[in-house]
Amino acid sequence: MTPLDTPPGAAPVAHPDPVDSALWSVDRVAELFELPFSDLIHRAQSIHREHFDPNAVQLSTLLSIKTGGCPEDCAYCPQSVRYQTGVQAQDLMPFDVVVSAARAAKEAGATRFCMGAAWRGPKDKELEPVLDMVRAVKGLGLETCATLGMLREGQAEKLKHAGLDYYNHNLDTAPEFYGDIITTREYDDRLDTLGKVRSAGINVCCGGIVGMGESRRERAGLIAQLASFDPQPSRSQSTISFRSRARRCTVPIRSIRSSSSARSPWPALRCRARTCACPPAVSRCPKRFKRCASWPARIRSSTVTSC
């Protein structure tokens, strides 16, 4: 174990070499969460600066190419057919509309374009037009990303052949908290799709959600799970779930602490800023965490880079 650089006056804390993900147990990650806030920020920044330009982010644009009507019961998602969120189920966007959106994203400065579809998982016939979209977006000189739900055998290979660079498939939360958030699939289902993606040679974009009622240790469990992947996901997103209108425009300390704690076991994580090209209604969150129906329907979620 090697200590990271320690700010003046702070007690050194020994912990595993950040490149050795095998040593990052839940207990070790939980220790990071207990560090004084300023010390944790310093450690995260020190590691970040060893791997990246400290002031650079990648600008990515996300487009919902198929909105609403998803049969899953993910408690955080406004696109689930199980919740009354005002999001109407829509068919897959026409090819030309998607390509035009990708072209506009590039003109606005984005270097990566992600296409998301509200499916449990695509059928083969549903995947075919998405493959055409991937080819066209790749032809514009953009990095391509897709998030389509769980993949069947052979589908990841088709996406790779079409030119997909990244597949986004989040673990959402720690294994022990997963059943409180989602009941229509198992945690291992997520791991299975991620395995298919890695086996096909597609880069993994994978993260989770902070603020759904999970404990600090469960946040550490999510980070430990992500750090254990071989190879580790090269990109991630950390979504902050706000619980009151008054905090809608702020970044909770717990989210900064979670992202900073992820930096030590996950040193090569690429930072990015993401804009959303989705219809406004897609941003509504049902806020039915732990099956609670009392959350205001229009409180929004926000996505930040995992720096």
Backbone torsions as a table, in degrees:
resi	resn	phi	psi	omega
1	MET	NA	145.7	179.9
2	THR	-129.9	135.5	177.9
3	PRO	-76.5	142.5	173.2
4	LEU	-77.7	165.7	174.9
5	ASP	-55.3	136.8	-176.6
6	THR	-115.0	130.5	178.3
7	PRO	-63.0	151.9	-179.8
8	PRO	-52.9	133.4	176.4
9	GLY	88.0	-7.5	-178.8
10	ALA	-98.0	144.5	179.3
11	ALA	-74.9	131.1	178.9
12	PRO	-66.7	140.1	178.1
13	VAL	-122.3	117.2	179.9
14	ALA	-77.7	139.6	175.6
15	HIS	-156.8	169.1	-171.6
16	PRO	-60.1	154.3	171.0
17	ASP	-52.9	127.7	-174.8
18	PRO	-61.1	-20.2	-179.4
19	VAL	-86.4	-8.9	-178.9
20	ASP	-97.7	86.3	-174.1
21	SER	-67.1	-21.2	-177.4
22	ALA	-65.6	-22.4	-177.4
23	LEU	-89.4	-4.2	-175.6
24	TRP	-90.0	84.4	176.1
25	SER	-78.5	170.0	176.3
26	VAL	-59.6	-40.1	179.3
27	ASP	-61.0	-42.8	-179.1
28	ARG	-65.4	-42.8	178.2
29	VAL	-66.0	-38.7	179.2
30	ALA	-61.0	-32.6	176.7
31	GLU	-61.9	-36.7	177.9
32	LEU	-63.0	-39.4	179.9
33	PHE	-62.4	-24.9	-177.1
34	GLU	-88.8	-5.3	179.0
35	LEU	-66.2	150.6	171.4
36	PRO	-54.2	142.0	-170.7
37	PHE	-56.1	-47.0	-178.3
38	SER	-64.4	-37.6	178.0
39	ASP	-65.3	-40.0	179.7
40	LEU	-64.2	-43.5	178.3
41	ILE	-61.2	-42.8	179.6
42	HIS	-60.8	-46.1	-179.4
43	ARG	-62.5	-45.1	-179.7
44	ALA	-62.0	-43.1	179.8
45	GLN	-65.9	-38.9	179.8
46	SER	-60.9	-44.8	179.6
47	ILE	-69.1	-42.4	-179.7
48	HIS	-58.2	-43.4	-177.0
49	ARG	-70.0	-20.1	176.5
50	GLU	-73.7	-20.7	-173.5
51	HIS	-114.4	-22.5	-171.8
52	PHE	-141.9	160.5	165.5
53	ASP	-62.5	119.9	-173.0
54	PRO	-64.7	-16.5	-177.2
55	ASN	-112.4	13.6	-177.7
56	ALA	-107.8	138.2	172.0
57	VAL	-132.8	160.2	173.6
58	GLN	-97.3	130.0	178.2
59	LEU	-90.6	121.1	-179.9
60	SER	-122.6	151.5	177.2
61	THR	-120.8	133.9	179.1
62	LEU	-110.2	131.9	177.0
63	LEU	-123.5	128.6	174.4
64	SER	-81.1	104.2	-176.1
65	ILE	-86.8	-13.2	174.9
66	LYS	-149.3	108.0	-168.7
67	THR	-105.4	137.8	170.8
68	GLY	73.4	170.0	175.3
69	GLY	80.0	12.6	-178.7
70	CYS	-73.4	135.1	-177.6
71	PRO	-79.0	-10.6	-179.1
72	GLU	-69.5	161.3	-179.6
73	ASP	-113.0	32.2	178.2
74	CYS	-51.9	121.4	-169.8
75	ALA	-68.9	-15.4	-177.9
76	TYR	-97.1	-5.6	-164.9
77	CYS	-102.6	125.3	178.3
78	PRO	-76.5	-7.2	-177.2
79	GLN	-94.1	-1.0	177.5
80	SER	-69.7	136.7	179.3
81	VAL	-70.2	-12.4	-176.1
82	ARG	-81.9	-12.3	-176.2
83	TYR	-118.0	148.6	178.0
84	GLN	-93.2	92.2	-176.0
85	THR	-117.1	-1.5	-178.1
86	GLY	85.6	-0.6	177.7
87	VAL	-88.1	118.4	-179.0
88	GLN	-90.2	140.1	177.8
89	ALA	-65.2	134.5	-178.9
90	GLN	-127.9	155.5	175.6
91	ASP	-75.8	169.8	175.8
92	LEU	-59.2	135.8	179.3
93	MET	-61.1	147.0	175.6
94	PRO	-62.4	149.6	-178.9
95	PHE	-53.3	-48.7	-175.8
96	ASP	-63.6	-34.9	179.8
97	VAL	-66.4	-41.9	179.8
98	VAL	-65.3	-45.4	-179.1
99	VAL	-64.2	-38.9	177.9
100	SER	-63.7	-39.4	178.0
101	ALA	-65.7	-38.8	178.1
102	ALA	-66.0	-40.5	178.7
103	ARG	-63.8	-41.6	178.3
104	ALA	-65.5	-37.0	178.3
105	ALA	-63.0	-43.1	179.0
106	LYS	-63.5	-42.1	178.9
107	GLU	-63.5	-27.7	179.4
108	ALA	-84.7	-3.1	175.6
109	GLY	111.6	-3.5	179.4
110	ALA	-71.3	144.8	175.6
111	THR	-113.1	-3.5	-179.7
112	ARG	-140.2	138.1	-177.5
113	PHE	-126.5	123.3	-177.5
114	CYS	-112.2	134.3	179.7
115	MET	-112.8	121.7	-177.4
116	GLY	-115.0	137.7	179.1
117	ALA	-128.9	134.0	-178.1
118	ALA	-82.6	75.3	175.7
119	TRP	-121.7	153.6	165.3
120	ARG	-66.0	-38.4	175.7
121	GLY	-177.8	143.1	-176.0
122	PRO	-76.6	141.2	168.3
123	LYS	-75.9	162.5	-177.6
124	ASP	-59.0	-39.6	-179.0
125	LYS	-71.0	-26.4	176.4
126	GLU	-77.0	-28.5	-178.4
127	LEU	-73.1	-30.6	-174.1
128	GLU	-54.6	-51.0	179.2
129	PRO	-65.7	-27.4	176.7
130	VAL	-67.5	-36.4	177.3
131	LEU	-60.9	-40.0	177.1
132	ASP	-63.4	-39.2	178.0
133	MET	-64.1	-42.4	179.1
134	VAL	-60.0	-45.1	179.7
135	ARG	-61.0	-42.0	-177.7
136	ALA	-68.6	-42.4	179.3
137	VAL	-65.2	-41.1	176.9
138	LYS	-60.5	-36.8	179.3
139	GLY	-66.2	-18.9	177.2
140	LEU	-81.2	-5.8	-178.9
141	GLY	89.2	15.7	178.6
142	LEU	-98.2	150.5	166.3
143	GLU	-67.8	141.8	-177.3
144	THR	-109.7	141.4	179.3
145	CYS	-142.6	147.5	177.0
146	ALA	-142.5	149.2	171.9
147	THR	-136.2	106.9	-169.2
148	LEU	-124.0	3.7	-176.6
149	GLY	95.7	-158.3	-176.9
150	MET	-74.2	139.9	-176.7
151	LEU	-103.5	145.0	176.1
152	ARG	-90.5	170.3	178.7
153	GLU	-57.1	132.0	176.8
154	GLY	88.5	-16.8	-176.5
155	GLN	-73.1	-37.4	178.1
156	ALA	-62.5	-38.9	178.3
157	GLU	-64.2	-38.5	177.1
158	LYS	-63.6	-42.1	178.4
159	LEU	-64.0	-41.8	177.8
160	LYS	-60.8	-45.7	-178.9
161	HIS	-64.0	-31.3	179.6
162	ALA	-75.4	-15.1	177.9
163	GLY	111.2	17.5	179.9
164	LEU	-72.3	129.6	180.0
165	ASP	-90.2	-40.8	-175.0
166	TYR	-135.2	143.6	171.9
167	TYR	-120.7	122.8	179.8
168	ASN	-93.5	122.1	179.7
169	HIS	-150.5	100.0	-172.6
170	ASN	-81.3	147.9	172.1
171	LEU	-81.1	-17.1	175.4
172	ASP	75.4	-55.8	-176.9
173	THR	-158.1	-173.5	-179.2
174	ALA	-71.6	154.6	-178.9
175	PRO	-55.3	-41.3	-174.9
176	GLU	-73.8	-14.4	179.7
177	PHE	-104.4	-6.2	-171.1
178	TYR	-60.4	-41.9	-177.8
179	GLY	-65.7	-18.0	176.5
180	ASP	-77.9	-18.1	-174.1
181	ILE	-108.1	-35.5	-175.6
182	ILE	-139.3	133.5	178.5
183	THR	-120.0	-9.2	-174.6
184	THR	-90.0	-0.2	173.2
185	ARG	-152.9	168.5	-179.6
186	GLU	-104.1	157.8	177.3
187	TYR	-57.6	-39.0	-179.6
188	ASP	-64.2	-24.0	175.9
189	ASP	-62.9	-39.1	178.2
190	ARG	-65.9	-45.3	-179.3
191	LEU	-63.2	-34.6	179.9
192	ASP	-64.2	-45.1	178.7
193	THR	-65.1	-41.0	178.1
194	LEU	-61.6	-36.3	176.6
195	GLY	-65.1	-41.1	177.3
196	LYS	-61.6	-41.9	-178.7
197	VAL	-64.0	-46.7	-179.9
198	ARG	-63.9	-41.0	-179.1
199	SER	-63.4	-30.2	179.4
200	ALA	-81.0	-6.2	179.4
201	GLY	85.5	18.3	177.3
202	ILE	-94.4	138.3	177.1
203	ASN	-66.7	144.5	-178.4
204	VAL	-99.6	131.3	168.4
205	CYS	-113.8	116.6	-172.0
206	CYS	-149.7	134.8	179.4
207	GLY	-152.8	-147.3	-178.0
208	GLY	-161.0	-169.8	-174.5
209	ILE	-123.8	135.4	179.8
210	VAL	-110.1	133.0	173.8
211	GLY	104.4	27.5	-179.8
212	MET	-102.2	12.9	-178.5
213	GLY	102.0	2.6	179.3
214	GLU	-73.7	159.1	178.3
215	SER	-84.3	167.0	176.9
216	ARG	-61.6	-39.3	179.0
217	ARG	-65.4	-34.4	177.3
218	GLU	-68.6	-32.2	172.6
219	ARG	-64.6	-41.0	176.5
220	ALA	-62.1	-36.9	178.7
221	GLY	-63.4	-38.2	177.1
222	LEU	-63.5	-46.1	-179.1
223	ILE	-63.2	-42.2	179.3
224	ALA	-62.3	-38.9	178.3
225	GLN	-63.7	-45.2	180.0
226	LEU	-65.7	-38.6	-179.1
227	ALA	-69.4	-20.6	-177.6
228	SER	-80.7	-12.5	-179.9
229	PHE	-63.8	145.5	177.9
230	ASP	-132.1	106.8	-0.7
231	PRO	-76.6	163.4	177.2
232	GLN	-68.5	149.6	173.7
233	PRO	-54.6	135.9	-177.8
234	SER	-85.0	-13.6	177.1
235	ARG	-141.8	153.1	179.9
236	SER	-149.8	164.5	171.3
237	GLN	-133.5	142.4	178.0
238	SER	-120.2	112.2	-176.5
239	THR	-96.2	132.1	-179.4
240	ILE	-101.4	126.1	-179.4
241	SER	-102.8	113.0	-176.9
242	PHE	-85.2	144.3	-175.8
243	ARG	-111.6	1.8	177.8
244	SER	-151.6	150.3	179.8
245	ARG	-62.0	-35.2	-176.4
246	ALA	-62.6	-25.5	-176.7
247	ARG	-103.2	14.2	-173.4
248	ARG	-60.9	-33.0	-174.5
249	CYS	-105.4	17.0	179.8
250	THR	-116.9	160.6	176.2
251	VAL	-107.0	109.0	-177.3
252	PRO	-58.9	146.4	178.6
253	ILE	-57.2	-36.5	-178.0
254	ARG	-60.7	-31.0	-178.7
255	SER	-76.6	-38.4	175.7
256	ILE	-64.1	-42.0	179.3
257	ARG	-63.5	-40.8	179.4
258	SER	-64.0	-47.0	-179.7
259	SER	-64.7	-39.6	180.0
260	SER	-68.8	-36.9	178.3
261	SER	-66.8	-29.1	179.9
262	ALA	-71.9	-20.3	-175.0
263	ARG	-67.8	-38.2	-177.5
264	SER	-64.9	-51.3	178.5
265	PRO	-78.0	-6.3	-172.1
266	TRP	-135.9	62.1	-168.1
267	PRO	-68.5	-27.7	-175.5
268	ALA	-94.9	15.5	178.7
269	LEU	-62.1	127.6	-179.0
270	ARG	-82.9	128.7	178.1
271	CYS	-85.9	142.2	178.7
272	ARG	-150.7	152.5	172.2
273	ALA	-108.8	136.8	-174.9
274	ARG	-122.0	131.5	171.6
275	THR	-102.8	158.6	-176.2
276	CYS	-117.2	127.0	177.8
277	ALA	-102.8	17.6	-177.7
278	CYS	-79.5	157.0	173.0
279	PRO	-57.9	146.3	-176.7
280	PRO	-53.4	-35.4	-176.2
281	ALA	-62.6	-25.5	-177.6
282	VAL	-67.6	-22.2	-178.7
283	SER	-79.1	-9.8	179.0
284	ARG	-68.3	139.5	-179.0
285	CYS	-117.8	130.5	-178.4
286	PRO	-69.4	-20.9	179.0
287	LYS	50.2	49.2	179.3
288	ARG	-103.0	37.7	-180.0
289	PHE	-58.0	135.6	-175.8
290	LYS	56.3	33.7	176.4
291	ARG	60.4	35.2	179.6
292	CYS	-93.3	121.4	-175.6
293	ALA	-92.5	8.0	-172.4
294	SER	-93.0	-3.9	-176.9
295	TRP	-71.3	139.4	174.9
296	PRO	-59.9	138.4	-171.4
297	ALA	-70.2	-24.2	-172.3
298	ARG	-105.8	8.8	172.1
299	ILE	-66.7	134.0	-172.0
300	ARG	-102.0	162.7	171.1
301	SER	-103.9	161.8	178.0
302	SER	-138.0	148.2	-179.2
303	THR	-112.5	135.3	178.7
304	VAL	-125.3	162.8	175.8
305	THR	-74.7	148.8	179.6
306	SER	-92.0	76.0	-178.4
307	CYS	-95.1	NA	NA
